[in-house]
Amino acid sequence: RDFAKVGVPALLYTLQNSLLFVALSHLDAAVFQVTYQLKTLFTALFAVLLLGKRLEPVQWASLLVLSAGVISVQRQESAASTTTAG
């Protein structure tokens, strides 16, 4: 039972780190870093939705700024790849 409490998260963490290296090998460093920050956004959203946690207005504002940054970088990357391909 104790193994499941520690082992399952450890295995998931190992899988996550392996997938991060795969992602890093396919993305520019800046795109990877900003997209990686989505983890923070989803953690906050799940904490609110599943755990009933309340966030302060400044925390919501921070999440909006983070989201705007991710969207901005993704749009720039998409435009750059379209220009290169076309």
PDB file of N, CA, C and O in Angstrom:
ATOM      1  N   ARG A   1       0.825  -1.196   0.000  1.00  0.00           N
ATOM      2  CA  ARG A   1       0.000   0.000   0.000  1.00  0.00           C
ATOM      3  C   ARG A   1       0.868   1.258   0.000  1.00  0.00           C
ATOM      4  O   ARG A   1       0.581   2.208  -0.727  1.00  0.00           O
ATOM      5  N   ASP A   2       1.917   1.268   0.803  1.00  0.00           N
ATOM      6  CA  ASP A   2       2.813   2.416   0.813  1.00  0.00           C
ATOM      7  C   ASP A   2       3.528   2.559  -0.525  1.00  0.00           C
ATOM      8  O   ASP A   2       3.817   3.670  -0.970  1.00  0.00           O
ATOM      9  N   PHE A   3       3.812   1.415  -1.166  1.00  0.00           N
ATOM     10  CA  PHE A   3       4.461   1.476  -2.467  1.00  0.00           C
ATOM     11  C   PHE A   3       3.580   2.210  -3.479  1.00  0.00           C
ATOM     12  O   PHE A   3       4.084   2.996  -4.281  1.00  0.00           O
ATOM     13  N   ALA A   4       2.284   1.962  -3.448  1.00  0.00           N
ATOM     14  CA  ALA A   4       1.369   2.618  -4.383  1.00  0.00           C
ATOM     15  C   ALA A   4       1.331   4.122  -4.147  1.00  0.00           C
ATOM     16  O   ALA A   4       1.248   4.902  -5.096  1.00  0.00           O
ATOM     17  N   LYS A   5       1.393   4.527  -2.886  1.00  0.00           N
ATOM     18  CA  LYS A   5       1.356   5.957  -2.568  1.00  0.00           C
ATOM     19  C   LYS A   5       2.585   6.687  -3.082  1.00  0.00           C
ATOM     20  O   LYS A   5       2.511   7.856  -3.460  1.00  0.00           O
ATOM     21  N   VAL A   6       3.709   5.995  -3.096  1.00  0.00           N
ATOM     22  CA  VAL A   6       4.959   6.613  -3.525  1.00  0.00           C
ATOM     23  C   VAL A   6       5.330   6.182  -4.946  1.00  0.00           C
ATOM     24  O   VAL A   6       5.827   6.986  -5.734  1.00  0.00           O
ATOM     25  N   GLY A   7       5.086   4.919  -5.263  1.00  0.00           N
ATOM     26  CA  GLY A   7       5.509   4.356  -6.543  1.00  0.00           C
ATOM     27  C   GLY A   7       4.765   4.905  -7.741  1.00  0.00           C
ATOM     28  O   GLY A   7       5.375   5.210  -8.765  1.00  0.00           O
ATOM     29  N   VAL A   8       3.448   5.034  -7.623  1.00  0.00           N
ATOM     30  CA  VAL A   8       2.658   5.506  -8.754  1.00  0.00           C
ATOM     31  C   VAL A   8       3.039   6.945  -9.130  1.00  0.00           C
ATOM     32  O   VAL A   8       3.300   7.204 -10.304  1.00  0.00           O
ATOM     33  N   PRO A   9       3.081   7.888  -8.182  1.00  0.00           N
ATOM     34  CA  PRO A   9       3.534   9.231  -8.567  1.00  0.00           C
ATOM     35  C   PRO A   9       4.970   9.251  -9.111  1.00  0.00           C
ATOM     36  O   PRO A   9       5.287  10.030 -10.010  1.00  0.00           O
ATOM     37  N   ALA A  10       5.823   8.400  -8.566  1.00  0.00           N
ATOM     38  CA  ALA A  10       7.207   8.355  -9.050  1.00  0.00           C
ATOM     39  C   ALA A  10       7.265   7.879 -10.496  1.00  0.00           C
ATOM     40  O   ALA A  10       8.019   8.427 -11.299  1.00  0.00           O
ATOM     41  N   LEU A  11       6.478   6.868 -10.831  1.00  0.00           N
ATOM     42  CA  LEU A  11       6.444   6.389 -12.209  1.00  0.00           C
ATOM     43  C   LEU A  11       5.862   7.442 -13.154  1.00  0.00           C
ATOM     44  O   LEU A  11       6.356   7.625 -14.266  1.00  0.00           O
ATOM     45  N   LEU A  12       4.827   8.120 -12.712  1.00  0.00           N
ATOM     46  CA  LEU A  12       4.236   9.170 -13.540  1.00  0.00           C
ATOM     47  C   LEU A  12       5.213  10.331 -13.738  1.00  0.00           C
ATOM     48  O   LEU A  12       5.284  10.908 -14.823  1.00  0.00           O
ATOM     49  N   TYR A  13       5.950  10.663 -12.706  1.00  0.00           N
ATOM     50  CA  TYR A  13       6.951  11.723 -12.801  1.00  0.00           C
ATOM     51  C   TYR A  13       8.045  11.326 -13.790  1.00  0.00           C
ATOM     52  O   TYR A  13       8.497  12.154 -14.581  1.00  0.00           O
ATOM     53  N   THR A  14       8.467  10.072 -13.749  1.00  0.00           N
ATOM     54  CA  THR A  14       9.480   9.575 -14.673  1.00  0.00           C
ATOM     55  C   THR A  14       8.971   9.638 -16.114  1.00  0.00           C
ATOM     56  O   THR A  14       9.699  10.050 -17.017  1.00  0.00           O
ATOM     57  N   LEU A  15       7.729   9.232 -16.323  1.00  0.00           N
ATOM     58  CA  LEU A  15       7.124   9.300 -17.653  1.00  0.00           C
ATOM     59  C   LEU A  15       7.037  10.744 -18.135  1.00  0.00           C
ATOM     60  O   LEU A  15       7.338  11.032 -19.294  1.00  0.00           O
ATOM     61  N   GLN A  16       6.630  11.645 -17.257  1.00  0.00           N
ATOM     62  CA  GLN A  16       6.534  13.055 -17.617  1.00  0.00           C
ATOM     63  C   GLN A  16       7.894  13.603 -18.046  1.00  0.00           C
ATOM     64  O   GLN A  16       7.991  14.301 -19.055  1.00  0.00           O
ATOM     65  N   ASN A  17       8.931  13.293 -17.293  1.00  0.00           N
ATOM     66  CA  ASN A  17      10.268  13.785 -17.632  1.00  0.00           C
ATOM     67  C   ASN A  17      10.751  13.225 -18.969  1.00  0.00           C
ATOM     68  O   ASN A  17      11.399  13.932 -19.741  1.00  0.00           O
ATOM     69  N   SER A  18      10.442  11.974 -19.242  1.00  0.00           N
ATOM     70  CA  SER A  18      10.823  11.392 -20.529  1.00  0.00           C
ATOM     71  C   SER A  18      10.108  12.095 -21.675  1.00  0.00           C
ATOM     72  O   SER A  18      10.711  12.377 -22.711  1.00  0.00           O
ATOM     73  N   LEU A  19       8.827  12.376 -21.489  1.00  0.00           N
ATOM     74  CA  LEU A  19       8.062  13.075 -22.522  1.00  0.00           C
ATOM     75  C   LEU A  19       8.529  14.518 -22.699  1.00  0.00           C
ATOM     76  O   LEU A  19       8.451  15.073 -23.795  1.00  0.00           O
ATOM     77  N   LEU A  20       9.014  15.120 -21.615  1.00  0.00           N
ATOM     78  CA  LEU A  20       9.560  16.480 -21.725  1.00  0.00           C
ATOM     79  C   LEU A  20      10.793  16.513 -22.615  1.00  0.00           C
ATOM     80  O   LEU A  20      10.970  17.454 -23.389  1.00  0.00           O
ATOM     81  N   PHE A  21      11.642  15.505 -22.517  1.00  0.00           N
ATOM     82  CA  PHE A  21      12.819  15.450 -23.376  1.00  0.00           C
ATOM     83  C   PHE A  21      12.431  15.250 -24.833  1.00  0.00           C
ATOM     84  O   PHE A  21      13.061  15.815 -25.727  1.00  0.00           O
ATOM     85  N   VAL A  22      11.405  14.454 -25.075  1.00  0.00           N
ATOM     86  CA  VAL A  22      10.914  14.274 -26.445  1.00  0.00           C
ATOM     87  C   VAL A  22      10.383  15.600 -26.981  1.00  0.00           C
ATOM     88  O   VAL A  22      10.679  15.976 -28.115  1.00  0.00           O
ATOM     89  N   ALA A  23       9.601  16.308 -26.169  1.00  0.00           N
ATOM     90  CA  ALA A  23       9.062  17.598 -26.595  1.00  0.00           C
ATOM     91  C   ALA A  23      10.180  18.597 -26.858  1.00  0.00           C
ATOM     92  O   ALA A  23      10.136  19.331 -27.845  1.00  0.00           O
ATOM     93  N   LEU A  24      11.170  18.629 -25.994  1.00  0.00           N
ATOM     94  CA  LEU A  24      12.279  19.572 -26.152  1.00  0.00           C
ATOM     95  C   LEU A  24      13.060  19.303 -27.434  1.00  0.00           C
ATOM     96  O   LEU A  24      13.580  20.230 -28.055  1.00  0.00           O
ATOM     97  N   SER A  25      13.142  18.042 -27.828  1.00  0.00           N
ATOM     98  CA  SER A  25      13.878  17.724 -29.052  1.00  0.00           C
ATOM     99  C   SER A  25      13.106  18.124 -30.311  1.00  0.00           C
ATOM    100  O   SER A  25      13.686  18.188 -31.395  1.00  0.00           O
ATOM    101  N   HIS A  26      11.800  18.396 -30.178  1.00  0.00           N
ATOM    102  CA  HIS A  26      10.988  18.758 -31.337  1.00  0.00           C
ATOM    103  C   HIS A  26      10.576  20.237 -31.359  1.00  0.00           C
ATOM    104  O   HIS A  26       9.974  20.685 -32.335  1.00  0.00           O
ATOM    105  N   LEU A  27      10.882  20.990 -30.324  1.00  0.00           N
ATOM    106  CA  LEU A  27      10.465  22.392 -30.238  1.00  0.00           C
ATOM    107  C   LEU A  27      11.665  23.291 -30.003  1.00  0.00           C
ATOM    108  O   LEU A  27      12.699  22.861 -29.492  1.00  0.00           O
ATOM    109  N   ASP A  28      11.501  24.553 -30.388  1.00  0.00           N
ATOM    110  CA  ASP A  28      12.504  25.556 -30.014  1.00  0.00           C
ATOM    111  C   ASP A  28      12.477  25.714 -28.499  1.00  0.00           C
ATOM    112  O   ASP A  28      11.459  25.457 -27.856  1.00  0.00           O
ATOM    113  N   ALA A  29      13.592  26.135 -27.942  1.00  0.00           N
ATOM    114  CA  ALA A  29      13.693  26.257 -26.492  1.00  0.00           C
ATOM    115  C   ALA A  29      12.682  27.250 -25.926  1.00  0.00           C
ATOM    116  O   ALA A  29      12.077  26.989 -24.887  1.00  0.00           O
ATOM    117  N   ALA A  30      12.491  28.388 -26.598  1.00  0.00           N
ATOM    118  CA  ALA A  30      11.547  29.392 -26.101  1.00  0.00           C
ATOM    119  C   ALA A  30      10.112  28.877 -26.135  1.00  0.00           C
ATOM    120  O   ALA A  30       9.353  29.073 -25.185  1.00  0.00           O
ATOM    121  N   VAL A  31       9.748  28.227 -27.219  1.00  0.00           N
ATOM    122  CA  VAL A  31       8.395  27.672 -27.332  1.00  0.00           C
ATOM    123  C   VAL A  31       8.181  26.599 -26.281  1.00  0.00           C
ATOM    124  O   VAL A  31       7.130  26.548 -25.642  1.00  0.00           O
ATOM    125  N   PHE A  32       9.167  25.750 -26.104  1.00  0.00           N
ATOM    126  CA  PHE A  32       9.057  24.697 -25.097  1.00  0.00           C
ATOM    127  C   PHE A  32       8.861  25.293 -23.711  1.00  0.00           C
ATOM    128  O   PHE A  32       7.987  24.853 -22.963  1.00  0.00           O
ATOM    129  N   GLN A  33       9.664  26.287 -23.366  1.00  0.00           N
ATOM    130  CA  GLN A  33       9.604  26.852 -22.018  1.00  0.00           C
ATOM    131  C   GLN A  33       8.254  27.498 -21.736  1.00  0.00           C
ATOM    132  O   GLN A  33       7.688  27.307 -20.660  1.00  0.00           O
ATOM    133  N   VAL A  34       7.737  28.256 -22.689  1.00  0.00           N
ATOM    134  CA  VAL A  34       6.454  28.921 -22.467  1.00  0.00           C
ATOM    135  C   VAL A  34       5.321  27.901 -22.435  1.00  0.00           C
ATOM    136  O   VAL A  34       4.423  27.994 -21.598  1.00  0.00           O
ATOM    137  N   THR A  35       5.361  26.938 -23.335  1.00  0.00           N
ATOM    138  CA  THR A  35       4.324  25.905 -23.350  1.00  0.00           C
ATOM    139  C   THR A  35       4.376  25.063 -22.080  1.00  0.00           C
ATOM    140  O   THR A  35       3.341  24.627 -21.576  1.00  0.00           O
ATOM    141  N   TYR A  36       5.559  24.840 -21.576  1.00  0.00           N
ATOM    142  CA  TYR A  36       5.731  24.076 -20.340  1.00  0.00           C
ATOM    143  C   TYR A  36       5.018  24.763 -19.171  1.00  0.00           C
ATOM    144  O   TYR A  36       4.600  24.108 -18.217  1.00  0.00           O
ATOM    145  N   GLN A  37       4.887  26.078 -19.258  1.00  0.00           N
ATOM    146  CA  GLN A  37       4.208  26.821 -18.201  1.00  0.00           C
ATOM    147  C   GLN A  37       2.705  26.526 -18.158  1.00  0.00           C
ATOM    148  O   GLN A  37       2.035  26.874 -17.186  1.00  0.00           O
ATOM    149  N   LEU A  38       2.182  25.897 -19.190  1.00  0.00           N
ATOM    150  CA  LEU A  38       0.772  25.502 -19.170  1.00  0.00           C
ATOM    151  C   LEU A  38       0.481  24.557 -17.999  1.00  0.00           C
ATOM    152  O   LEU A  38      -0.651  24.468 -17.524  1.00  0.00           O
ATOM    153  N   LYS A  39       1.504  23.869 -17.555  1.00  0.00           N
ATOM    154  CA  LYS A  39       1.350  22.976 -16.409  1.00  0.00           C
ATOM    155  C   LYS A  39       0.805  23.744 -15.200  1.00  0.00           C
ATOM    156  O   LYS A  39      -0.044  23.237 -14.467  1.00  0.00           O
ATOM    157  N   THR A  40       1.294  24.956 -15.003  1.00  0.00           N
ATOM    158  CA  THR A  40       0.834  25.800 -13.900  1.00  0.00           C
ATOM    159  C   THR A  40      -0.634  26.161 -14.069  1.00  0.00           C
ATOM    160  O   THR A  40      -1.408  26.116 -13.113  1.00  0.00           O
ATOM    161  N   LEU A  41      -1.008  26.518 -15.290  1.00  0.00           N
ATOM    162  CA  LEU A  41      -2.399  26.881 -15.569  1.00  0.00           C
ATOM    163  C   LEU A  41      -3.340  25.709 -15.302  1.00  0.00           C
ATOM    164  O   LEU A  41      -4.363  25.877 -14.639  1.00  0.00           O
ATOM    165  N   PHE A  42      -3.007  24.540 -15.804  1.00  0.00           N
ATOM    166  CA  PHE A  42      -3.878  23.389 -15.621  1.00  0.00           C
ATOM    167  C   PHE A  42      -3.928  22.943 -14.164  1.00  0.00           C
ATOM    168  O   PHE A  42      -4.977  22.505 -13.691  1.00  0.00           O
ATOM    169  N   THR A  43      -2.823  23.047 -13.453  1.00  0.00           N
ATOM    170  CA  THR A  43      -2.830  22.708 -12.033  1.00  0.00           C
ATOM    171  C   THR A  43      -3.776  23.624 -11.273  1.00  0.00           C
ATOM    172  O   THR A  43      -4.535  23.171 -10.416  1.00  0.00           O
ATOM    173  N   ALA A  44      -3.729  24.908 -11.589  1.00  0.00           N
ATOM    174  CA  ALA A  44      -4.624  25.863 -10.923  1.00  0.00           C
ATOM    175  C   ALA A  44      -6.084  25.587 -11.266  1.00  0.00           C
ATOM    176  O   ALA A  44      -6.946  25.601 -10.387  1.00  0.00           O
ATOM    177  N   LEU A  45      -6.358  25.339 -12.536  1.00  0.00           N
ATOM    178  CA  LEU A  45      -7.748  25.062 -12.938  1.00  0.00           C
ATOM    179  C   LEU A  45      -8.289  23.787 -12.287  1.00  0.00           C
ATOM    180  O   LEU A  45      -9.431  23.756 -11.828  1.00  0.00           O
ATOM    181  N   PHE A  46      -7.476  22.753 -12.249  1.00  0.00           N
ATOM    182  CA  PHE A  46      -7.922  21.520 -11.604  1.00  0.00           C
ATOM    183  C   PHE A  46      -8.097  21.697 -10.100  1.00  0.00           C
ATOM    184  O   PHE A  46      -8.991  21.098  -9.503  1.00  0.00           O
ATOM    185  N   ALA A  47      -7.251  22.511  -9.493  1.00  0.00           N
ATOM    186  CA  ALA A  47      -7.404  22.780  -8.057  1.00  0.00           C
ATOM    187  C   ALA A  47      -8.725  23.479  -7.783  1.00  0.00           C
ATOM    188  O   ALA A  47      -9.384  23.197  -6.783  1.00  0.00           O
ATOM    189  N   VAL A  48      -9.115  24.391  -8.671  1.00  0.00           N
ATOM    190  CA  VAL A  48     -10.386  25.096  -8.507  1.00  0.00           C
ATOM    191  C   VAL A  48     -11.557  24.162  -8.780  1.00  0.00           C
ATOM    192  O   VAL A  48     -12.500  24.094  -7.992  1.00  0.00           O
ATOM    193  N   LEU A  49     -11.496  23.439  -9.901  1.00  0.00           N
ATOM    194  CA  LEU A  49     -12.628  22.611 -10.317  1.00  0.00           C
ATOM    195  C   LEU A  49     -12.800  21.343  -9.482  1.00  0.00           C
ATOM    196  O   LEU A  49     -13.918  20.983  -9.111  1.00  0.00           O
ATOM    197  N   LEU A  50     -11.710  20.682  -9.198  1.00  0.00           N
ATOM    198  CA  LEU A  50     -11.805  19.380  -8.517  1.00  0.00           C
ATOM    199  C   LEU A  50     -11.684  19.476  -7.002  1.00  0.00           C
ATOM    200  O   LEU A  50     -12.306  18.699  -6.278  1.00  0.00           O
ATOM    201  N   LEU A  51     -10.898  20.413  -6.527  1.00  0.00           N
ATOM    202  CA  LEU A  51     -10.657  20.498  -5.091  1.00  0.00           C
ATOM    203  C   LEU A  51     -11.430  21.629  -4.421  1.00  0.00           C
ATOM    204  O   LEU A  51     -11.445  21.742  -3.196  1.00  0.00           O
ATOM    205  N   GLY A  52     -12.070  22.466  -5.238  1.00  0.00           N
ATOM    206  CA  GLY A  52     -12.859  23.560  -4.677  1.00  0.00           C
ATOM    207  C   GLY A  52     -12.021  24.683  -4.085  1.00  0.00           C
ATOM    208  O   GLY A  52     -12.499  25.433  -3.234  1.00  0.00           O
ATOM    209  N   LYS A  53     -10.772  24.802  -4.530  1.00  0.00           N
ATOM    210  CA  LYS A  53      -9.902  25.860  -4.012  1.00  0.00           C
ATOM    211  C   LYS A  53     -10.328  27.202  -4.595  1.00  0.00           C
ATOM    212  O   LYS A  53     -10.740  27.286  -5.752  1.00  0.00           O
ATOM    213  N   ARG A  54     -10.225  28.248  -3.781  1.00  0.00           N
ATOM    214  CA  ARG A  54     -10.539  29.598  -4.241  1.00  0.00           C
ATOM    215  C   ARG A  54      -9.239  30.335  -4.529  1.00  0.00           C
ATOM    216  O   ARG A  54      -8.284  30.268  -3.755  1.00  0.00           O
ATOM    217  N   LEU A  55      -9.220  31.042  -5.658  1.00  0.00           N
ATOM    218  CA  LEU A  55      -8.046  31.833  -6.018  1.00  0.00           C
ATOM    219  C   LEU A  55      -8.350  33.312  -5.827  1.00  0.00           C
ATOM    220  O   LEU A  55      -9.472  33.769  -6.043  1.00  0.00           O
ATOM    221  N   GLU A  56      -7.333  34.040  -5.420  1.00  0.00           N
ATOM    222  CA  GLU A  56      -7.452  35.485  -5.264  1.00  0.00           C
ATOM    223  C   GLU A  56      -7.468  36.142  -6.646  1.00  0.00           C
ATOM    224  O   GLU A  56      -6.975  35.559  -7.611  1.00  0.00           O
ATOM    225  N   PRO A  57      -8.031  37.352  -6.750  1.00  0.00           N
ATOM    226  CA  PRO A  57      -8.044  38.044  -8.051  1.00  0.00           C
ATOM    227  C   PRO A  57      -6.655  38.210  -8.671  1.00  0.00           C
ATOM    228  O   PRO A  57      -6.511  38.104  -9.889  1.00  0.00           O
ATOM    229  N   VAL A  58      -5.645  38.463  -7.864  1.00  0.00           N
ATOM    230  CA  VAL A  58      -4.292  38.612  -8.407  1.00  0.00           C
ATOM    231  C   VAL A  58      -3.790  37.280  -8.974  1.00  0.00           C
ATOM    232  O   VAL A  58      -3.019  37.271  -9.934  1.00  0.00           O
ATOM    233  N   GLN A  59      -4.213  36.168  -8.396  1.00  0.00           N
ATOM    234  CA  GLN A  59      -3.826  34.861  -8.921  1.00  0.00           C
ATOM    235  C   GLN A  59      -4.501  34.597 -10.264  1.00  0.00           C
ATOM    236  O   GLN A  59      -3.880  34.062 -11.183  1.00  0.00           O
ATOM    237  N   TRP A  60      -5.790  34.980 -10.376  1.00  0.00           N
ATOM    238  CA  TRP A  60      -6.491  34.838 -11.652  1.00  0.00           C
ATOM    239  C   TRP A  60      -5.822  35.713 -12.708  1.00  0.00           C
ATOM    240  O   TRP A  60      -5.648  35.287 -13.850  1.00  0.00           O
ATOM    241  N   ALA A  61      -5.450  36.923 -12.332  1.00  0.00           N
ATOM    242  CA  ALA A  61      -4.781  37.827 -13.269  1.00  0.00           C
ATOM    243  C   ALA A  61      -3.454  37.230 -13.735  1.00  0.00           C
ATOM    244  O   ALA A  61      -3.109  37.319 -14.914  1.00  0.00           O
ATOM    245  N   SER A  62      -2.724  36.631 -12.826  1.00  0.00           N
ATOM    246  CA  SER A  62      -1.453  35.997 -13.180  1.00  0.00           C
ATOM    247  C   SER A  62      -1.667  34.854 -14.166  1.00  0.00           C
ATOM    248  O   SER A  62      -0.896  34.682 -15.110  1.00  0.00           O
ATOM    249  N   LEU A  63      -2.713  34.082 -13.940  1.00  0.00           N
ATOM    250  CA  LEU A  63      -3.018  32.984 -14.860  1.00  0.00           C
ATOM    251  C   LEU A  63      -3.416  33.514 -16.236  1.00  0.00           C
ATOM    252  O   LEU A  63      -3.081  32.907 -17.253  1.00  0.00           O
ATOM    253  N   LEU A  64      -4.119  34.625 -16.275  1.00  0.00           N
ATOM    254  CA  LEU A  64      -4.485  35.224 -17.566  1.00  0.00           C
ATOM    255  C   LEU A  64      -3.253  35.717 -18.317  1.00  0.00           C
ATOM    256  O   LEU A  64      -3.146  35.535 -19.530  1.00  0.00           O
ATOM    257  N   VAL A  65      -2.324  36.341 -17.594  1.00  0.00           N
ATOM    258  CA  VAL A  65      -1.088  36.804 -18.231  1.00  0.00           C
ATOM    259  C   VAL A  65      -0.287  35.610 -18.751  1.00  0.00           C
ATOM    260  O   VAL A  65       0.262  35.663 -19.852  1.00  0.00           O
ATOM    261  N   LEU A  66      -0.218  34.545 -17.971  1.00  0.00           N
ATOM    262  CA  LEU A  66       0.475  33.333 -18.391  1.00  0.00           C
ATOM    263  C   LEU A  66      -0.167  32.763 -19.656  1.00  0.00           C
ATOM    264  O   LEU A  66       0.531  32.390 -20.599  1.00  0.00           O
ATOM    265  N   SER A  67      -1.484  32.700 -19.670  1.00  0.00           N
ATOM    266  CA  SER A  67      -2.200  32.189 -20.840  1.00  0.00           C
ATOM    267  C   SER A  67      -1.945  33.061 -22.060  1.00  0.00           C
ATOM    268  O   SER A  67      -1.736  32.547 -23.159  1.00  0.00           O
ATOM    269  N   ALA A  68      -1.961  34.367 -21.876  1.00  0.00           N
ATOM    270  CA  ALA A  68      -1.706  35.286 -22.990  1.00  0.00           C
ATOM    271  C   ALA A  68      -0.302  35.075 -23.553  1.00  0.00           C
ATOM    272  O   ALA A  68      -0.103  35.127 -24.767  1.00  0.00           O
ATOM    273  N   GLY A  69       0.660  34.840 -22.681  1.00  0.00           N
ATOM    274  CA  GLY A  69       2.025  34.581 -23.137  1.00  0.00           C
ATOM    275  C   GLY A  69       2.120  33.298 -23.941  1.00  0.00           C
ATOM    276  O   GLY A  69       2.794  33.256 -24.971  1.00  0.00           O
ATOM    277  N   VAL A  70       1.457  32.260 -23.483  1.00  0.00           N
ATOM    278  CA  VAL A  70       1.466  30.982 -24.197  1.00  0.00           C
ATOM    279  C   VAL A  70       0.810  31.150 -25.568  1.00  0.00           C
ATOM    280  O   VAL A  70       1.330  30.667 -26.574  1.00  0.00           O
ATOM    281  N   ILE A  71      -0.329  31.833 -25.602  1.00  0.00           N
ATOM    282  CA  ILE A  71      -1.026  32.043 -26.870  1.00  0.00           C
ATOM    283  C   ILE A  71      -0.171  32.861 -27.828  1.00  0.00           C
ATOM    284  O   ILE A  71      -0.094  32.552 -29.017  1.00  0.00           O
ATOM    285  N   SER A  72       0.461  33.891 -27.318  1.00  0.00           N
ATOM    286  CA  SER A  72       1.306  34.747 -28.144  1.00  0.00           C
ATOM    287  C   SER A  72       2.452  33.966 -28.783  1.00  0.00           C
ATOM    288  O   SER A  72       2.700  34.087 -29.982  1.00  0.00           O
ATOM    289  N   VAL A  73       3.137  33.176 -27.987  1.00  0.00           N
ATOM    290  CA  VAL A  73       4.267  32.401 -28.509  1.00  0.00           C
ATOM    291  C   VAL A  73       3.786  31.358 -29.506  1.00  0.00           C
ATOM    292  O   VAL A  73       4.428  31.145 -30.535  1.00  0.00           O
ATOM    293  N   GLN A  74       2.679  30.714 -29.220  1.00  0.00           N
ATOM    294  CA  GLN A  74       2.156  29.698 -30.127  1.00  0.00           C
ATOM    295  C   GLN A  74       1.743  30.320 -31.460  1.00  0.00           C
ATOM    296  O   GLN A  74       1.971  29.730 -32.516  1.00  0.00           O
ATOM    297  N   ARG A  75       1.139  31.504 -31.417  1.00  0.00           N
ATOM    298  CA  ARG A  75       0.729  32.177 -32.652  1.00  0.00           C
ATOM    299  C   ARG A  75       1.948  32.602 -33.459  1.00  0.00           C
ATOM    300  O   ARG A  75       1.958  32.484 -34.684  1.00  0.00           O
ATOM    301  N   GLN A  76       2.973  33.096 -32.774  1.00  0.00           N
ATOM    302  CA  GLN A  76       4.198  33.486 -33.485  1.00  0.00           C
ATOM    303  C   GLN A  76       4.855  32.278 -34.133  1.00  0.00           C
ATOM    304  O   GLN A  76       5.326  32.352 -35.267  1.00  0.00           O
ATOM    305  N   GLU A  77       4.885  31.172 -33.410  1.00  0.00           N
ATOM    306  CA  GLU A  77       5.476  29.940 -33.944  1.00  0.00           C
ATOM    307  C   GLU A  77       4.664  29.445 -35.128  1.00  0.00           C
ATOM    308  O   GLU A  77       5.228  29.002 -36.129  1.00  0.00           O
ATOM    309  N   SER A  78       3.363  29.518 -35.022  1.00  0.00           N
ATOM    310  CA  SER A  78       2.501  29.080 -36.119  1.00  0.00           C
ATOM    311  C   SER A  78       2.695  29.963 -37.344  1.00  0.00           C
ATOM    312  O   SER A  78       2.769  29.462 -38.466  1.00  0.00           O
ATOM    313  N   ALA A  79       2.778  31.268 -37.137  1.00  0.00           N
ATOM    314  CA  ALA A  79       2.998  32.186 -38.258  1.00  0.00           C
ATOM    315  C   ALA A  79       4.363  31.954 -38.898  1.00  0.00           C
ATOM    316  O   ALA A  79       4.490  32.006 -40.121  1.00  0.00           O
ATOM    317  N   ALA A  80       5.360  31.703 -38.100  1.00  0.00           N
ATOM    318  CA  ALA A  80       6.709  31.458 -38.629  1.00  0.00           C
ATOM    319  C   ALA A  80       6.762  30.174 -39.438  1.00  0.00           C
ATOM    320  O   ALA A  80       7.405  30.129 -40.487  1.00  0.00           O
ATOM    321  N   SER A  81       6.099  29.139 -38.966  1.00  0.00           N
ATOM    322  CA  SER A  81       6.106  27.883 -39.704  1.00  0.00           C
ATOM    323  C   SER A  81       5.287  27.986 -40.983  1.00  0.00           C
ATOM    324  O   SER A  81       5.619  27.339 -41.977  1.00  0.00           O
ATOM    325  N   THR A  82       4.224  28.786 -40.977  1.00  0.00           N
ATOM    326  CA  THR A  82       3.421  28.993 -42.177  1.00  0.00           C
ATOM    327  C   THR A  82       4.223  29.766 -43.209  1.00  0.00           C
ATOM    328  O   THR A  82       4.182  29.441 -44.396  1.00  0.00           O
ATOM    329  N   THR A  83       4.957  30.793 -42.769  1.00  0.00           N
ATOM    330  CA  THR A  83       5.783  31.590 -43.672  1.00  0.00           C
ATOM    331  C   THR A  83       6.885  30.746 -44.276  1.00  0.00           C
ATOM    332  O   THR A  83       7.177  30.866 -45.466  1.00  0.00           O
ATOM    333  N   THR A  84       7.500  29.897 -43.473  1.00  0.00           N
ATOM    334  CA  THR A  84       8.582  29.033 -43.930  1.00  0.00           C
ATOM    335  C   THR A  84       8.060  28.002 -44.922  1.00  0.00           C
ATOM    336  O   THR A  84       8.701  27.732 -45.938  1.00  0.00           O
ATOM    337  N   ALA A  85       6.894  27.426 -44.629  1.00  0.00           N
ATOM    338  CA  ALA A  85       6.323  26.379 -45.464  1.00  0.00           C
ATOM    339  C   ALA A  85       5.760  26.942 -46.766  1.00  0.00           C
ATOM    340  O   ALA A  85       5.774  26.269 -47.797  1.00  0.00           O
ATOM    341  N   GLY A  86       5.262  28.190 -46.714  1.00  0.00           N
ATOM    342  CA  GLY A  86       4.581  28.738 -47.873  1.00  0.00           C
ATOM    343  C   GLY A  86       5.492  29.525 -48.681  1.00  0.00           C
ATOM    344  O   GLY A  86       5.092  30.070 -49.710  1.00  0.00           O
TER     345      GLY A  86
END
